[in-house]
Amino acid sequence: MLNMRVNQRLVQEMLGHADITSTQVYTFVSRSKLKEVYKKTHPSTLSDKHILQ
């Protein structure tokens, strides 16, 4: 759900977390996945070799 930009407070409520920091743990997973995809696909991170293939 966080990958689809659902509000963290809504996710917190649905999961029954008393504190938002418990829910924010999932945000960090989402961000790391985003960074991984960015590094693999964004033109500024690819060398000329990868672009030409």
C-alpha beads as a LAMMPS data file, in Angstrom:
LAMMPS data file: protein, C-alpha beads

53 atoms
52 bonds

1 atom types
1 bond types

-500.0 500.0 xlo xhi
-500.0 500.0 ylo yhi
-500.0 500.0 zlo zhi

Masses

1 110.0

Atoms # bond

1 1 1 0.000 0.000 0.000
2 1 1 2.831 2.388 0.782
3 1 1 4.230 1.684 -2.664
4 1 1 0.953 3.035 -4.016
5 1 1 1.335 6.211 -1.895
6 1 1 -1.413 5.421 0.620
7 1 1 -1.242 7.756 3.624
8 1 1 0.931 6.310 6.408
9 1 1 -1.696 7.124 9.051
10 1 1 -4.269 5.013 7.206
11 1 1 -1.838 2.105 6.999
12 1 1 -1.044 2.560 10.701
13 1 1 -4.744 2.311 11.548
14 1 1 -5.302 -0.739 9.345
15 1 1 -2.339 -2.585 10.885
16 1 1 -3.319 -1.602 14.411
17 1 1 0.017 0.029 15.224
18 1 1 -0.130 2.216 18.314
19 1 1 2.826 4.307 17.161
20 1 1 3.538 5.652 13.659
21 1 1 7.206 4.620 13.957
22 1 1 6.119 0.991 13.756
23 1 1 4.453 1.721 10.427
24 1 1 7.371 3.808 9.155
25 1 1 9.568 0.695 9.142
26 1 1 7.711 -0.308 5.971
27 1 1 8.462 3.078 4.411
28 1 1 12.166 2.371 4.566
29 1 1 11.651 -0.918 2.765
30 1 1 9.749 0.921 0.055
31 1 1 12.461 3.542 -0.311
32 1 1 15.183 0.923 -0.580
33 1 1 13.224 -0.803 -3.332
34 1 1 12.852 2.529 -5.108
35 1 1 16.592 3.151 -4.902
36 1 1 17.286 -0.325 -6.276
37 1 1 15.019 0.231 -9.271
38 1 1 16.453 3.704 -9.837
39 1 1 20.024 2.414 -9.907
40 1 1 19.109 -0.314 -12.383
41 1 1 17.071 1.800 -14.781
42 1 1 17.740 5.538 -14.617
43 1 1 19.870 6.781 -17.523
44 1 1 22.122 8.863 -15.263
45 1 1 23.258 5.717 -13.449
46 1 1 23.883 3.611 -16.542
47 1 1 27.141 3.551 -18.440
48 1 1 27.237 3.925 -22.235
49 1 1 27.551 0.137 -22.497
50 1 1 24.186 -0.468 -20.836
51 1 1 22.418 2.184 -22.875
52 1 1 23.607 0.766 -26.195
53 1 1 22.654 -2.820 -25.411

Bonds

1 1 1 2
2 1 2 3
3 1 3 4
4 1 4 5
5 1 5 6
6 1 6 7
7 1 7 8
8 1 8 9
9 1 9 10
10 1 10 11
11 1 11 12
12 1 12 13
13 1 13 14
14 1 14 15
15 1 15 16
16 1 16 17
17 1 17 18
18 1 18 19
19 1 19 20
20 1 20 21
21 1 21 22
22 1 22 23
23 1 23 24
24 1 24 25
25 1 25 26
26 1 26 27
27 1 27 28
28 1 28 29
29 1 29 30
30 1 30 31
31 1 31 32
32 1 32 33
33 1 33 34
34 1 34 35
35 1 35 36
36 1 36 37
37 1 37 38
38 1 38 39
39 1 39 40
40 1 40 41
41 1 41 42
42 1 42 43
43 1 43 44
44 1 44 45
45 1 45 46
46 1 46 47
47 1 47 48
48 1 48 49
49 1 49 50
50 1 50 51
51 1 51 52
52 1 52 53
